[in-house]
Amino acid sequence: MEYLTTTYYFDYETDVIQELVKEFKTDRLTSKEKAKLLYLKIRDSWRYDPYHISLLKEGYKASAVAKKTTGHCVDKSILLIACLRAVGIPARIHLAKVKNHIAVERLIEKFGTNELTPHGMVNVFLEGKWLKVSPAFNKALCEKCNVLPLEFDGENDSMFQEYDRKGSIFMEYIEDYGHFEDVPFDFIFKNMKNHYPKIVKQFQGAKEIRL
């Protein structure tokens, strides 16, 4: 089965990833149960932060993300994929462009738009089918934005919260870039350069973007 190997980015053989998944390396849990629990662990143990972006390849290694306390959607997707692969569950990265509609003032101030690209999510293979899941928005952030946190039942896609608790539109997918076997570093930064040229130019030569 493809999408199980360790790679430069999905470096699950490292001590830090092995420590993360050690409790899930048991026959007492089914693959579905492992996937659900790992999803929750990554979703809530790393606070979502779209304003801190690494400009170096090594910043996108799962082992590097694991050592932080925050991460943007691509970071958290990479980490979840590495953990899933580490326990024998096929997983791959999926990218898209999304538009946020709630609490977007800072996004617009920093990015010049409420469109975020590329947005990272995870394809996980369970019981003969690929499912789409997004571990980006931690539970505390969702509560702050009055949005139900995304749950994953191991049987259905869990991609985004379309509406908040009041019925106002929260998030929409506006372009799908498809899935990739490994982290497409060059594609990610070409995409960022096309959509946020002022930011990329401002931080040219830097190791990271902090907005």
Contacts in CASP RR format, 6 or more apart in sequence:
PFRMAT RR
TARGET T0000
AUTHOR 0000-0000-0000
METHOD contacts of the structure
MODEL  1
MEYLTTTYYFDYETDVIQELVKEFKTDRLTSKEKAKLLYLKIRDSWRYDP
YHISLLKEGYKASAVAKKTTGHCVDKSILLIACLRAVGIPARIHLAKVKN
HIAVERLIEKFGTNELTPHGMVNVFLEGKWLKVSPAFNKALCEKCNVLPL
EFDGENDSMFQEYDRKGSIFMEYIEDYGHFEDVPFDFIFKNMKNHYPKIV
KQFQGAKEIRL
1 90 0 8 1.000
1 125 0 8 1.000
2 90 0 8 1.000
2 181 0 8 1.000
3 85 0 8 1.000
3 90 0 8 1.000
3 91 0 8 1.000
3 92 0 8 1.000
3 125 0 8 1.000
3 181 0 8 1.000
4 85 0 8 1.000
4 88 0 8 1.000
4 90 0 8 1.000
5 85 0 8 1.000
6 12 0 8 1.000
6 13 0 8 1.000
6 82 0 8 1.000
6 85 0 8 1.000
7 182 0 8 1.000
7 183 0 8 1.000
8 57 0 8 1.000
8 61 0 8 1.000
8 182 0 8 1.000
9 60 0 8 1.000
9 61 0 8 1.000
9 62 0 8 1.000
9 78 0 8 1.000
9 82 0 8 1.000
9 182 0 8 1.000
9 183 0 8 1.000
9 185 0 8 1.000
10 62 0 8 1.000
10 78 0 8 1.000
10 81 0 8 1.000
10 82 0 8 1.000
10 85 0 8 1.000
10 182 0 8 1.000
10 183 0 8 1.000
11 17 0 8 1.000
11 61 0 8 1.000
11 62 0 8 1.000
11 63 0 8 1.000
11 82 0 8 1.000
12 18 0 8 1.000
12 21 0 8 1.000
12 62 0 8 1.000
12 82 0 8 1.000
12 83 0 8 1.000
12 85 0 8 1.000
12 86 0 8 1.000
14 62 0 8 1.000
14 63 0 8 1.000
16 63 0 8 1.000
16 66 0 8 1.000
16 67 0 8 1.000
17 62 0 8 1.000
17 63 0 8 1.000
17 66 0 8 1.000
17 82 0 8 1.000
17 83 0 8 1.000
17 86 0 8 1.000
18 86 0 8 1.000
20 41 0 8 1.000
20 66 0 8 1.000
20 83 0 8 1.000
20 86 0 8 1.000
21 38 0 8 1.000
21 83 0 8 1.000
21 86 0 8 1.000
21 87 0 8 1.000
24 34 0 8 1.000
24 37 0 8 1.000
24 38 0 8 1.000
24 83 0 8 1.000
24 87 0 8 1.000
25 87 0 8 1.000
29 37 0 8 1.000
31 87 0 8 1.000
31 88 0 8 1.000
31 89 0 8 1.000
31 126 0 8 1.000
31 127 0 8 1.000
32 126 0 8 1.000
32 127 0 8 1.000
32 154 0 8 1.000
32 155 0 8 1.000
34 84 0 8 1.000
34 87 0 8 1.000
34 89 0 8 1.000
35 84 0 8 1.000
35 89 0 8 1.000
35 124 0 8 1.000
35 126 0 8 1.000
35 152 0 8 1.000
35 154 0 8 1.000
36 152 0 8 1.000
36 153 0 8 1.000
36 154 0 8 1.000
38 80 0 8 1.000
38 83 0 8 1.000
38 84 0 8 1.000
38 87 0 8 1.000
39 80 0 8 1.000
39 133 0 8 1.000
39 135 0 8 1.000
39 152 0 8 1.000
39 158 0 8 1.000
40 152 0 8 1.000
41 83 0 8 1.000
42 76 0 8 1.000
42 79 0 8 1.000
42 80 0 8 1.000
42 83 0 8 1.000
42 135 0 8 1.000
43 76 0 8 1.000
43 135 0 8 1.000
43 136 0 8 1.000
43 137 0 8 1.000
43 138 0 8 1.000
43 139 0 8 1.000
43 149 0 8 1.000
43 150 0 8 1.000
44 138 0 8 1.000
44 139 0 8 1.000
44 140 0 8 1.000
45 138 0 8 1.000
46 65 0 8 1.000
46 68 0 8 1.000
46 69 0 8 1.000
46 70 0 8 1.000
46 71 0 8 1.000
46 75 0 8 1.000
46 76 0 8 1.000
46 79 0 8 1.000
46 138 0 8 1.000
47 69 0 8 1.000
47 70 0 8 1.000
47 71 0 8 1.000
47 138 0 8 1.000
47 140 0 8 1.000
47 141 0 8 1.000
48 70 0 8 1.000
48 71 0 8 1.000
48 72 0 8 1.000
48 73 0 8 1.000
48 76 0 8 1.000
48 136 0 8 1.000
48 137 0 8 1.000
48 138 0 8 1.000
48 141 0 8 1.000
49 70 0 8 1.000
49 71 0 8 1.000
49 72 0 8 1.000
50 72 0 8 1.000
50 73 0 8 1.000
50 107 0 8 1.000
50 116 0 8 1.000
51 106 0 8 1.000
51 110 0 8 1.000
51 209 0 8 1.000
51 210 0 8 1.000
51 211 0 8 1.000
52 70 0 8 1.000
52 71 0 8 1.000
52 72 0 8 1.000
52 208 0 8 1.000
52 209 0 8 1.000
52 210 0 8 1.000
52 211 0 8 1.000
53 72 0 8 1.000
53 192 0 8 1.000
53 208 0 8 1.000
53 209 0 8 1.000
54 60 0 8 1.000
54 64 0 8 1.000
54 207 0 8 1.000
54 208 0 8 1.000
54 209 0 8 1.000
55 189 0 8 1.000
55 203 0 8 1.000
55 205 0 8 1.000
55 206 0 8 1.000
55 207 0 8 1.000
55 208 0 8 1.000
55 209 0 8 1.000
56 207 0 8 1.000
56 208 0 8 1.000
57 185 0 8 1.000
58 64 0 8 1.000
59 65 0 8 1.000
60 74 0 8 1.000
60 75 0 8 1.000
60 78 0 8 1.000
60 183 0 8 1.000
60 185 0 8 1.000
61 78 0 8 1.000
62 78 0 8 1.000
62 79 0 8 1.000
62 81 0 8 1.000
62 82 0 8 1.000
62 83 0 8 1.000
63 82 0 8 1.000
65 71 0 8 1.000
65 75 0 8 1.000
65 76 0 8 1.000
65 78 0 8 1.000
65 79 0 8 1.000
66 79 0 8 1.000
68 75 0 8 1.000
72 136 0 8 1.000
73 116 0 8 1.000
73 119 0 8 1.000
73 120 0 8 1.000
73 121 0 8 1.000
73 134 0 8 1.000
73 136 0 8 1.000
74 93 0 8 1.000
74 95 0 8 1.000
74 118 0 8 1.000
74 119 0 8 1.000
74 120 0 8 1.000
74 183 0 8 1.000
74 188 0 8 1.000
76 135 0 8 1.000
76 136 0 8 1.000
77 93 0 8 1.000
77 94 0 8 1.000
77 120 0 8 1.000
77 121 0 8 1.000
77 122 0 8 1.000
77 134 0 8 1.000
77 135 0 8 1.000
77 136 0 8 1.000
78 93 0 8 1.000
78 183 0 8 1.000
80 91 0 8 1.000
80 122 0 8 1.000
80 133 0 8 1.000
80 135 0 8 1.000
81 91 0 8 1.000
81 92 0 8 1.000
81 93 0 8 1.000
81 122 0 8 1.000
84 90 0 8 1.000
84 91 0 8 1.000
84 122 0 8 1.000
84 124 0 8 1.000
85 91 0 8 1.000
89 124 0 8 1.000
89 125 0 8 1.000
89 126 0 8 1.000
90 124 0 8 1.000
90 125 0 8 1.000
91 122 0 8 1.000
91 123 0 8 1.000
91 124 0 8 1.000
91 125 0 8 1.000
92 122 0 8 1.000
92 123 0 8 1.000
92 179 0 8 1.000
92 180 0 8 1.000
92 181 0 8 1.000
93 120 0 8 1.000
93 121 0 8 1.000
93 122 0 8 1.000
93 123 0 8 1.000
93 179 0 8 1.000
93 180 0 8 1.000
93 182 0 8 1.000
93 183 0 8 1.000
93 184 0 8 1.000
94 120 0 8 1.000
94 121 0 8 1.000
94 122 0 8 1.000
94 123 0 8 1.000
94 132 0 8 1.000
94 177 0 8 1.000
94 178 0 8 1.000
94 179 0 8 1.000
94 180 0 8 1.000
95 118 0 8 1.000
95 119 0 8 1.000
95 120 0 8 1.000
95 121 0 8 1.000
95 177 0 8 1.000
95 178 0 8 1.000
95 179 0 8 1.000
95 180 0 8 1.000
95 184 0 8 1.000
95 187 0 8 1.000
95 188 0 8 1.000
95 191 0 8 1.000
96 117 0 8 1.000
96 118 0 8 1.000
96 119 0 8 1.000
96 120 0 8 1.000
96 121 0 8 1.000
96 173 0 8 1.000
96 174 0 8 1.000
96 175 0 8 1.000
96 176 0 8 1.000
96 177 0 8 1.000
96 178 0 8 1.000
97 115 0 8 1.000
97 116 0 8 1.000
97 117 0 8 1.000
97 118 0 8 1.000
97 119 0 8 1.000
97 173 0 8 1.000
97 174 0 8 1.000
97 175 0 8 1.000
97 177 0 8 1.000
98 115 0 8 1.000
98 116 0 8 1.000
98 117 0 8 1.000
98 119 0 8 1.000
98 160 0 8 1.000
98 171 0 8 1.000
98 172 0 8 1.000
98 173 0 8 1.000
98 174 0 8 1.000
99 114 0 8 1.000
99 115 0 8 1.000
99 116 0 8 1.000
99 171 0 8 1.000
99 172 0 8 1.000
99 174 0 8 1.000
100 107 0 8 1.000
100 114 0 8 1.000
100 116 0 8 1.000
100 170 0 8 1.000
100 171 0 8 1.000
101 114 0 8 1.000
101 168 0 8 1.000
101 169 0 8 1.000
101 170 0 8 1.000
101 171 0 8 1.000
101 172 0 8 1.000
102 145 0 8 1.000
102 146 0 8 1.000
102 147 0 8 1.000
102 164 0 8 1.000
102 168 0 8 1.000
102 170 0 8 1.000
102 171 0 8 1.000
103 144 0 8 1.000
103 145 0 8 1.000
104 114 0 8 1.000
107 113 0 8 1.000
107 114 0 8 1.000
107 116 0 8 1.000
108 114 0 8 1.000
110 199 0 8 1.000
110 211 0 8 1.000
111 196 0 8 1.000
111 199 0 8 1.000
111 211 0 8 1.000
112 196 0 8 1.000
113 195 0 8 1.000
115 174 0 8 1.000
115 195 0 8 1.000
117 175 0 8 1.000
117 191 0 8 1.000
117 192 0 8 1.000
117 195 0 8 1.000
118 177 0 8 1.000
118 187 0 8 1.000
118 188 0 8 1.000
118 191 0 8 1.000
118 192 0 8 1.000
119 134 0 8 1.000
119 136 0 8 1.000
119 173 0 8 1.000
120 134 0 8 1.000
120 136 0 8 1.000
121 132 0 8 1.000
121 133 0 8 1.000
121 134 0 8 1.000
121 135 0 8 1.000
121 136 0 8 1.000
121 159 0 8 1.000
122 132 0 8 1.000
122 133 0 8 1.000
122 134 0 8 1.000
122 135 0 8 1.000
123 130 0 8 1.000
123 131 0 8 1.000
123 132 0 8 1.000
123 133 0 8 1.000
123 179 0 8 1.000
124 130 0 8 1.000
124 131 0 8 1.000
124 133 0 8 1.000
125 131 0 8 1.000
126 154 0 8 1.000
126 155 0 8 1.000
127 155 0 8 1.000
131 154 0 8 1.000
131 155 0 8 1.000
131 156 0 8 1.000
131 157 0 8 1.000
131 158 0 8 1.000
132 157 0 8 1.000
132 158 0 8 1.000
132 159 0 8 1.000
133 150 0 8 1.000
133 152 0 8 1.000
133 157 0 8 1.000
133 158 0 8 1.000
133 159 0 8 1.000
134 150 0 8 1.000
134 158 0 8 1.000
134 159 0 8 1.000
134 160 0 8 1.000
135 150 0 8 1.000
137 147 0 8 1.000
137 149 0 8 1.000
137 150 0 8 1.000
137 161 0 8 1.000
138 149 0 8 1.000
139 149 0 8 1.000
142 148 0 8 1.000
142 149 0 8 1.000
142 150 0 8 1.000
142 161 0 8 1.000
143 149 0 8 1.000
145 164 0 8 1.000
145 170 0 8 1.000
146 164 0 8 1.000
146 165 0 8 1.000
146 166 0 8 1.000
147 161 0 8 1.000
147 164 0 8 1.000
147 165 0 8 1.000
147 170 0 8 1.000
148 161 0 8 1.000
148 165 0 8 1.000
150 158 0 8 1.000
150 159 0 8 1.000
150 160 0 8 1.000
150 161 0 8 1.000
151 158 0 8 1.000
152 158 0 8 1.000
159 173 0 8 1.000
160 170 0 8 1.000
160 171 0 8 1.000
160 172 0 8 1.000
160 173 0 8 1.000
161 170 0 8 1.000
161 171 0 8 1.000
162 169 0 8 1.000
162 170 0 8 1.000
162 171 0 8 1.000
162 172 0 8 1.000
163 169 0 8 1.000
163 170 0 8 1.000
164 170 0 8 1.000
177 187 0 8 1.000
177 191 0 8 1.000
180 187 0 8 1.000
189 200 0 8 1.000
192 199 0 8 1.000
192 200 0 8 1.000
193 200 0 8 1.000
199 209 0 8 1.000
199 211 0 8 1.000
203 209 0 8 1.000
END
